[in-house]
């Protein structure tokens, strides 16, 4: 009688591992340079500039209320507002040109509007005068960004001056606007003197330009980068 083969012996399973599997730490990939450049920045509120603007426009209005000359205070506050709107972070020479040109045009426009109201010209003549002012405003705007600001304020102030309550005397509106602008400039002098040294953005930009200048000076010398193919 044939013998039946024996059943194979079961293979023992390996003992369970006592080590705890460690999880691989996940790292967040660094965004590409274009993603960082496209991400909107959230600058802080310019507290000093906000305080300067509030004082520059509030002080003339308070002085006008206290002295019973609210009309003069309103014109000075307008000048302070125009100076604040045209202030930029740029060298002092460019700031003087921008603010001075804008306020000169604004004051001239206010005097033109006041003259149209003071001498009670007819509607036709007032419209023709504003059309001429509009042509001059457009010509100024074509000269560049500073001329654009001056031209816009020339036309806006001429329109406002023709409808606002006349000052006493009527021509004093222009000088009062210049006085309000001068107050804003004076209030901003301490901030402008210390800002170039205190602003880290200016220091970082200056460092980059210094490095680029050193690189250009080193071109063609032993300190410069080797030419291609060497």
JOHU-V460438 format. One record per pair of residues at least 6 apart in sequence whose ideal C-beta (glycine too) atoms are under 6 Angstrom apart, sorted by the first residue. I is the first residue (numbers start at 0). J is the second residue. If there is no record, write none. Layout:
I:J / I:J
This chain:
47:190 / 51:186 / 51:187 / 52:83 / 54:186 / 55:79 / 55:182 / 55:183 / 55:186 / 56:76 / 56:79 / 56:80 / 59:72 / 59:75 / 59:76 / 59:179 / 60:72 / 60:76 / 62:72 / 63:69 / 63:71 / 63:72 / 70:164 / 70:166 / 71:175 / 74:172 / 74:175 / 74:176 / 75:175 / 75:178 / 75:179 / 76:179 / 77:176 / 78:176 / 78:179 / 78:180 / 79:179 / 79:183 / 81:102 / 81:105 / 81:152 / 82:98 / 82:180 / 82:183 / 83:183 / 85:97 / 85:98 / 85:101 / 85:148 / 97:145 / 100:145 / 100:149 / 101:148 / 101:149 / 101:152 / 102:177 / 102:180 / 104:149 / 104:152 / 104:153 / 105:152 / 105:156 / 105:176 / 106:173 / 106:176 / 106:177 / 108:153 / 108:156 / 108:157 / 109:156 / 109:160 / 109:172 / 109:173 / 110:170 / 110:173 / 111:157 / 112:157 / 112:160 / 112:161 / 113:160 / 113:169 / 113:172 / 115:125 / 115:128 / 115:161 / 116:161 / 117:169 / 132:154 / 132:157 / 133:154 / 136:150 / 136:153 / 136:154 / 139:146 / 139:149 / 139:150 / 140:146 / 140:147 / 140:150 / 166:172 / 195:201 / 217:223
